[in-house]
Amino acid sequence: MRRIFLFILPILIVVAGAFTLFGYFQVRFEEDKLIDDLKRKSKHVAEAMELSTRGVFVSKDMRNANYLVEKFEARERLQGCVLYDKDGNIIAITKRFNDWKEKDKPYLNDILSSKNPRGELEKFKDHTVYSYILPVTDDEGQVLGLVEVIYDTSYVLTRLTEIWKRISATLIILVIIIFIIAVFLHKQIFALPVQRLTEWFQHFQKGETDEAHPVKEKGELGKLASEVEQVALSLRVKRRTISDEAQVRLEKEETWTEIKLRDVVHAKLGENALFVVSNREPYMHVIDETTGAARCITPASGVVTALHPILCACGGTWIAHGAGNADRKFVNSKDKLGVPPEDNRYILKRIWLSKEEEDGYYYGFANEGLWPLCHNTHTRPIFREADWEIYKKVNQKFADGVLAELPAKNPFVFIQDYHFTLLGRIIKEKRPDATIALFWHIPWPTPESFLICPYRKEILDGMLGCDLIGFHVQSHCNNFLDTANRLLESRVDTEKFSVVRLDKETFIRAFPISVNGYMTGNIMEKDLTKQIEAIKSELDLEDKIIGIGVDRIDYTKGIIERVLAIDRFFEKYPEYKKKVVFMQLAAPSRIHIKRYHDLMSEIDELVEKKNWKHMDGAWKPIIYLKKHFSAEEIKPFYKMADFCIVSSLHDGMNLVAKEYVASKRDLAGALILSQFTGAARELTDAVQFNPYAIEEFTQAIKLTLEMPIDEKKKRMENMRRIITENNVYRWAGNIITELTALKKS
């Protein structure tokens, strides 16, 4: 429409200008004509009265004078008549025009002396009248008096207004006709061919590349359509070739790598697109408070850590909430952008949420309700009806965003976590051909715990709209099957590990998530060494045994228990003072929720108190760094740490433990791991402990510090082998393989 308007605007300006100029001259002509006609009428009436008034002036008959002026009162447009004696005094005037007496008339003397008639437009009160004055003389030429005829001129303005209205109406009709004709021509000549080509592009985007383009026009548009058709043909052939080549390579490779995962995707999915849905986006654009410039950051999130390498390996579309305050500046017209920014490997589509939606869906229902419900950390879940309604609304909004992107045939949708329990069912109802997997990154509670949720049936029903639901460990799968069996009308098949509801079967599987296994990434070893040296120098860590903890500030991570255990460690073993330093990297999270806000204050106060208790000179036991750290910034801390503490009170997997192990290529390090993490099932060579038992926690730290170097290396070697074999590419490959197997069955 904007293009049409810009095309028509010059034409409309020319037409409007021409009509306005024509109307101006027509109105001026009509005005002159009406005024001339008025002058003639006035002169004619005055001359007709001359003979009658001569006798009145001679005889000074006032009765006849009044009769004469009143006789004209009923005439059309004639306002009044006035008779003056030879001295310019009024002797008779029309009653309805009596106020005319008060008007100053300096011109009367000139008329009496010159004996010439005068006709002029005069301003009287709020309107204009035409006054014509005729001297009445005797036979000798002496002035006996004056006759003044006054006419109303308002009809002239009325007439001119009517003309302008007709001109304006004609102009509006003409503009509408021109606009309609222009729109019609634009649609026939340009819009319809482009629309047909756009629709074909959309089919091509969704995978329907076998159709010939519908544009039959010759010229540039037809050439463009033909060229795009050739590109589509080439892509179709290339995709098939890549799929076949990937299948061949897949049969030869054993170790799971980025390349092998890409081959799995090409071999298993072929032309079918992969869509990942999560609340957290892998990249967000924020305004730097110091410089005011926009910068791109990677949010602190285990989901991002796990999924980003997968999308980089195999491409696809990641659909997530655009939470950055500068996110809108970096998307295209479809709210998409290529990521990573420096090397586009996949598409990120951002979904926009209002503050009310974010508060109700994310902070409210998801993180004050479902999060504490699924974690055994003794924090009471809060369920509000208003939050639930917004949660449903946001799930529908994400579903609409996903459905708009899905290709025409057999798409694969990979939903992440507890934010989207309803999404699978919504998508499945619209696209039953879609294969949908949901991965639950946090623990699944027992049926007794889940019974607390007032919306349990809707949540379970939504999740069972998926074809596959994955958990980190088998115990979570068992809890889910028990929950579905007890709280929902469904049939649980314990042999196939599936749930059948409304003739729809959903498979439940354990897929222990992992990391990519190559923690140095693009950082050169010498650059990493320089960073480590700089950190040690800045924080006075030379010749110290360094411990590390890396967490979001969350009550499930056991940070309070960690600080208490370190405090107890230095109480029991003061010989380690000034030798051991523990560094806690803590990323603020969900600060709008009171429980998290209070937790941050509690940790701040506790760290300060314990540091004051044990510090000796410049040394203090805990270095607390509270800010967001990017993945690149964390790597030197992992590398230089002699031990890592993961003390989660309840966790789905905990990728920090695996990241730390993956970073230890030299095998120099030790992992102290809570037995309540999913990672504890795989990393059995870690020093495991109960974070609620502070004495046991303390002994785990001492055991680690006093463990022989050879044993540390052996344990680390075993854990690294597990992570190398069961890395994130294997995790994703297993899920995709399982999905494609379900699709064929």
N, C-alpha and C positions, 0 to 999 in steps of 0.2 A: 504493500500500500504506500509506503514511503517513497518507493521508486516511482510509482504512478504519479504521486503528488508532485514530485520534483519535475517530472516530465510535463505535466499539465500546467504547472504554476506559471511559467512564462507566457503561455497562451492565454491563460485567464487574466493575467496582468494587462496584456495588450488589449484584449476584448473589453475588460472593465474600464481601462483608460479611454478607449475610443468611445464607449457608450457614455461615460461621464462627460467627456468633452462635447459630444453630440447633444446630450441632455442639457448642458449648460447653455449652449447657443439657442436651443429650442425654447428653453424657459425665458431667456432674455428677450427673444423675439415675441413670445406670447405676452410677456410683461409690458413691453413697449406698445403692443397692439391694444391691450386692455386699458392702459393709461390714456392712450390717444382717444379711444372710444369714450372714456369717461370725460375727457376734456370737451369733446364735441357735445355730449349730452348736457353738460353743465352750461356751456355757452348757449345752447339752444333754449334751455329752460329760462335762463336769465333774460335773454332777448325776448322770449315770449311774455315775460312779466313786465317788460319795460313800459309798454303803452298803458297797462293798468296802473302801474305805480306812479306814472307821471301825474295822473289826476289826483292820486292820494297825496302826493307831495305838494301839489298846488293848493288843494283844498284843506290840507292837513286833517283829513278825515281818518281818525285813529281807528274807528270801527272797521272801515274798509281795509286799513293796513293790517290789522290783526286777522281779518278774514282771509286776506291774500296769503299771508305766511302759513296759516293753519291749513289752507287748501292743499298744500303740497306734502303734508305730513304722511299721507298714505302711499305716496309714490315709491316705487321699488328703488332701494338703495339710497334714496334721498333722505339725509339725516335732518335737514332743516333749512329754513330760509330766514334771512335777516334784512330789515330795512333800516338804513341810516339816513339822517337828515343831512343838509349841506355842510354841517359842521362836524359830521362824523359821529353823531350821537345816535344810539339805537332807539328807534321809535316803535319797532315791532320785531318779535322773534318767536320762532316756533317753541312751544312750551317744553317739549322733551329735550330741547337743546338749550335750555335757559342758562346753563353754566358757561355757555360761550361768551356771555357778557364779561366774565372775569378775565378772559384772555387778553393779553396785551397785543395791540394791533398798530404798531408804528407805521405800517405801510398805508393806512387810510389817508393820511395827509398827502402822500405822494400821488395817490389815485385822484383825490379831489383837485389837486393842482394841475396834474397832467391830463386829466380827463380820459386816461387810457385804462381799459379793463385789465384785471390781474387774475391769473389762475395759478395756484401753487398747492403743493402737498403740505399740509400743516400737521404738526404733532399736537394732539389733544388728548389729555389724560394718558391712558395706556395704549392708545391706538392712533392710527393715521387717518386723516380725512383729506378730501380735495375741496379746496375753497375757490370759488370763482366770483369775483366782484365786478359788477358792471355799473359805471356812472350813468345816471338818468339826467338828461339835459332838456331845457325848454327850446323854443324855436330860435332864440337868440344864441343858443349854445352855452347858456349858463347852467351850472350843475345844480339840480334840484335835490339830489340825494343819491344814495347808493343801494343797489340790490345785490345781496350776497347769497349764493346758492352753495350748500355744503353737502357733499356726497361721501358716503361710506366707502372705504377702499379695501375692507377686509376680504371681500369676495375675490379680489385680485390675488391675495396670498393663498386663499383656499384653492383657487384655480391652479396656481403654480404648484401647490403641494400635491394636488391630484396628478399633475403632469409628472412630478418627480416620482410619485408612487408607481405610476404606470411604467416609467423608465426603469425603476428599480426592479419591479416585478418581471419585466421583460429580460433584464440583465440576469436575474437569478435563474429564470427558466433556461436562458441560453447557457449559463454556466453549468447547470445540471445536465443539460443535453450534451454539452461538450465533454463533461466528466464521464457520463455514461458511455458515450461513443469511445472515449479514450480508454476507459476500463475494458470495454469489450474488445477493442483492437489489441490492447496490451495482453489480455487473456488469450486471445486467439493466436497472436503472433509470437508471444514470448512465454507467458505464464503456463499455458497448458503443455507445451513441449518440455519446459523445464520441470513441471510437476511430474510428467510421465517419466522423465529421466531420473528425477529424485526418487520416485517410487521404486524404480528399477535398482537404483543405488541401495535403497533400504533392503530390498530382497537380496541383493548381492552381499550386503553387510551381514544379513542373517543366515547366509549360506546357500541361498537359492540362486546359484550361479548358472544354472542350465538354461534359463530363459533368455531369449534374444531381446535386445533393448527395443523399446517400442517407438523410438523417435525415428520418423520417416523423412523429416525435413532434410533438405540438402543444406549446404552452407556450413558455417562454423559449428553450429550446435550439433548437427548431424555428424560432423567429423569428430567432435569431442566424444559423442556417444559411442562411435565406432572404436575410438582409441581405448576407451574404458572397457569396452567389450573384449578387446584383445588382452588387456591386463587381467580381466577376470578369467579368461581362458588359460592364460599362462599360470595364474595362481592356482587354479583348479588342478592343472597337471602337476605343478610343483608340489602341492600339498600331498597328492597321491604318491609322488616319488619319495618325498621325505618320510612319509608313513612307512613305505616298504623298506627303505634304507634303515630306518630306526628299528624295525622289527628284526632285521638281520644283525645289527650291532647289539641289540638287546640279548640275543641268544649267546653272544660271545662274552659279554661283560659279567663280572661277578660282584665287584665292589660298587656300592652305591655312590654315585657322584652326580654333580649337576648335569653332566652330559647324559648319564644313564637315565635320570629322571626325565629329561627332555625327550629321550627316546621312548620311554614308557608312555608319556603323554601323546607323542605322535603316533605310536603304535596302537595304543588302546583307545584314544579319543579320536584320532584322525582329524577330520575337519570340525569336530564338535568343540565348541568353545568351553573354557573353564572359567567359572565365575565364583569369586570368593566374596563373602559378605561378612563384615565385622563392624563393631562399633568404632574401634580405634583405627585410624588411618595410618598407613606406613610413613607418610611424610605430611607434615603440616607447616603452613606458612604463618609466621607470627611477626608482629612488629617489635623490633628491639627497643626496649624502653630507654636505653642509653643513646643510641644513634637515631632512632626513629625510622630506620630502614627495615624493610621486610627481609626475613631470613627463613631458610628452610631447615627444619629440625626433624629428628626421628623421635617420636614419643617413647617413653619408658613403658614397654609392654611385652610380656612373654609371647603374646599372639603375634605381634609384629616381628619379634626375633625369629619365630619359627616359620612364619608364612612368607616373609619377604624373599628369602633365598629360593623358595619354591616358585614364586611368580617370576623372579628373575630368570630362573632356569627354563620355564616352559611357557611364559607369557600368559595372557589372559586379561581379565578385568577384575579389579578389586573395588568393591563398592563399600563405602564407609561414610561415617558422619564427618562432614567438614567442620572441625571444631576450631581451627586456627582463626585468629582475628583478621588475617590477611588472605585467607584461603580463596575468597571470591575473586581476588585480583589475578589469579594464576590459572583459572579454568577457561575452557572455550565455551561456546554457546550451548553446549550439551553438558556443561559442568564437569568436563573431563580434562585430564592432562596426562602427559607421559611421565613416568618415573622409572628409575631414579632420575633426578633432574639433569645430571651430567651424562647419563647414558640410558636413554629410555628403553626399558625392557618389557614393560607392561603398562596397562592403562589404569589410572585411578579415577573413579567416578565418585564425586562428593554429593552426599545428600544433606540438605540444609534443614536444620531444626531450629525452632524458636527457643528462646530462653525458657519459656514455660514447658515446652516439650522436653528439653534437655533435663530440666529439674525433675519433672514427673517420671519420665521414662528411665533416665540414666541414674541420676542421684537418688531418686525416690524408690521406684519399684525394684530396679535391678540391684542397686548397691545398698539400700537400706532394708530390702526385703529378701531377694533371692541370695545375695552374697552371704550374709550371716546365716541364712537358713541352711546353706550347703556346707558351711565350715563349722566344725565343732570347736568354736572358740568362745562360747558362753556369752556371745553378744546377741541380744534379743532382736529378732527380725521385726521390722515395722511394715505393715501392709495397710495402705490407704486406698480407698475406692477411687479417689481422684487420680492417684498415680497409676492405678491399673487401667483406667480409661485412656490415659495418655500413652501408656505402654502399648495398648492395643492399636491406638492411632498411629504411633511411630512404626510399629511392625507393618501396618498396612502401607505406610508411606515408603518404607524400604522395599516392600513387595512390589509396589508400583514401579519403583526405580529399577528393580531387577527385571521385571517382566518387560519393560521397555527395551531392554538390552538383549534379551535372549534370542538366539538364532532360531530359524524356522524348524530345525530338526534336532531332537535329542540333546538338549544342552545338559551340562553338568554344573550343579550349583553346590558350593561348599560353604555352609553356614557355620559361623564361629560363635559359640558360647551362649551364655544365659541371657543375653540381651535380646535374642530372637527366637524365643520358644514357640511363637505362633507363626513364624515366617514359612516354615516348611509346608504346613497345611494350606496356607493362603496361596502359595505359588503352585502347589500340586493341583488345587481346584481349577486354576486357570490353565495350567500347562501339565496335564497328566503324563505327557511324554518326557518331561524333565526328570533326570536322575538327581536326587537331592541327598546330600550327606550333612549331618550336623555333628560337629565335634565339640564336646563339652570339656572346657579346659580346667574346670574346677571340680572338686569332689562331688559325688552324688550322695545325698544323705540316705539314711535308713527310712523305711516307710513311716515309722513312728514320727520321725522328725519332719518329713515332707507333709505329713497330715496337718501340720500347723498352717500351711498355706491355704487361704480361703479360695484360691483360684486354681487348685491343684488339678482338677479335671480338665479345665480349658488348656492348661499348660501341657499336660501329658498328651492330650488329644492333638495339640498343635505340633508337638515334637514327633508324634507317631505318624504325621503326614510325610515324614522323611523316609527314604529307602534304607538309610544306614545312620546309626547313631554311634559315635565313637567316644570312648573314655580313655583315660590314661592307664588305668590298671583294672584288673579283673574284678576286684572287690566293688568298684564303682558300677561295673556292668551288672554284677549280682544284685546290688542295691536297687538299681533301676528296674530290673526284671521283677524283683519282689514288690516294688512300688506299683508298677503297672498291674501286676497280678492282684494286688489287694485293694487298690483304689479306683480301678477302672474296669469297665466291662470289656474284657479282652481275653485272648487265649495266649498263654505263654508256652512256647515250644522250647523246652530245656535242652533238647538235642541239637536243634538248629540255632539255639540262642537267638530267638526272634519273638516278636510280639505281633499277634494278628488282631486287628481291630477294624470293624466295618469292611471286611474282606480285603484289607490292605495289610501286607506283611512288612514289618520293619525289623531289620537285623541289628543286633547289638554286638559290638566288638570292642576289644581293647587294642589301642594303638598307642604305645608309649611314645610321646613326642620327644624330639631331641633337637640338637643344634647342627650347624653345617660341618662342624669338625675342623674348620680352618679359621682360627680366631685372629690370625695376624692380618688376614685380608690383604688390602692394598698397601699396608704400612710396611716399609722396608725394615729389616731387623735393626739396622744401624740407627734409623729414625726412632724406633721404639726404645732402643738403649738410651738415646739422648733424652727422650721424654722421661724415662725412669730416673736418670741422673738428676734431671731438673726437679722432679717431684721430691726425691730424697733430700736434695739440697734445701729446697724451700721449707720442707716440714721437719728437717733435722732427723732423718731416718737412717743415716749412715751407721753401719754396724749394729743395726737393730733387727730383731726377729719381727717380721711384719705379718699381722693378720688382716684379713679383709672381709667385709660384709657388704653386699650390694643388694639393695632392696628398694621397692616403693615403700613409703611410710604407710603401713597397713597393720592392723591389729592381728592379722593372721600370720605375719612374718616372724613374730617372736622377738622383736627388737628389744623390748623391755626385758625379757628373760635373758637375752644375750648380754645386756649391760650388767644385769644382776650377777650373771655367771662370771663375767670378767672381774667384777668387783670382788666376788668370793674367791676367785683364783688368786688375786693379789693379796687378799687377806691370809689365805692359807699358805701361799708360796711367795713371800715377800722377796726372796732371792731373785725373782724374775723382774723385779722393778728396775727400770732404766734399761732393761734388755729387750723387753717385748712391748710392742705398740700395736694396738688394734685400730684399724681405720674403718669407719662406717660411712659408706656412700649411700645417701638416702634421698630419694626423689619425692618431693611433696606430691600427694595424690588426694583427689576427692575432698579438697579442703572446705568445700561448701557443706559437707556433712559434719554435724557437730562431733560425732564420735572420732572422726579423723582429725578435726581441728584440735580437740582436746588431747588426742594422742600425741600430736606434734609438740604441744606444750609440755606434756608429761615427759616425753623423751628428752627435750631440751633441758628441762629442769633436772632430770635424773643424771644425764651425762655430765652436766656442770657440777652436780653434787659429788659424783664419784671421782671426777677428775680432781676436784679440790681435796677430796679425802686422801688420794694416793699420790698426788703430784710431788715431785722432788726436783727442785730447781726448775730448769726449763722443760724437764720431761713430764709428760702426762700420759696416762694409760690409753686414753681413747681420743682419737682425732675424728671429729664428727663433721662431715662435709655434707651439708644439706642443700642440695640443688639438683637440677636435672643434668645428668651426664649422658652424652651421646655414646653410642656403641664404640666409636673410635676413641673417645676420652677414657673409657673404662679399661681398654686393653692394656695400657701400661701398668695399671693398678693390679690387674690379674697377674700379669707377668712377674711383677716384683714381689708378690705376696708369698710368704712361706707357708701360710695355711689360710683356708677359707672356711668361714662358719656360715652354715645355712641352718637356721633354728626355727623353721616354720612350725607353728602349732598345728596346722592342717593345710595341706597343699595338694593341688592336682598333680603337678609334676615337679616344678621348680627348675627352671632352665639355668639359673645362676650357677647351680652346682655343676651342671654339664658344661657351661661356658668356661668355668674355672679349669676344669679338667682338660678341656680342649685346648686351652691356652698354654698348657704345661708341656711343651714339646721336649724340654730338657728333663722332664720327670721330677723336677725339684719342686715339691709342694705336697700338701696334704689337705684332704677334705674332711671337715667335721660336719656331719649331716644328721639332721633330725629324722627320726624313724617314722615321722608322720608325713613325710613327703612321698610323692609318687616315685621320685628318683631313687629313694632308698631301696626299692625292689630290684633295681638294676645295678646300682653302684654299691654292691655289697662289700667292696674293699674300703669304702669310706669308714671313718670312725663314727659309728652311729650312737645316738643317745636319745633320751627323753627330755625335751626342752622344759617340761614342767618340773623335772627333778633337778634343782639347781646344783646339788652336790654331784650328781651323775654328770651333769653338763660340765662342771668344773674339772672333774677327773678326765673327761674326754679331751679337754684342752691340754691338760698336763701330759696325758698319754701321747698325744700328737707331738708335743714339743720334745718329749724324751724318746720318741720312736727312732730306732736306728735308720740311718740314711738309706741303706740297702732295702729295708722293708718298705720305706716310703716310696722308693722308686718302683719296687715290685707292685705295690698297690696301685700307684698312679699308672703304671704300664697296663695293668689289667683293666682299669677303668677307661683308659684312653682307647683300648682295643674295643671295648663294648660300644663306646660312643662312635668310633670310626665305623664299626660294622652296622650299628643301629642309629645312623644319623638321620637328620631331618629329611633327606632325600628318600631314604628307605621308608620313613614314616609316610610321606606323601605318596610314594609309589605303591605302598601296601593299600592305602585308602583308595587310590585310583583303580588299582587292580581289583580290589574287592567290589568297587562300584560297577566296573565293567562286567565283572562276573555275575553280579546281581541282575544287570540289564539283560544278559544273554539267557539267564535261567528262567 
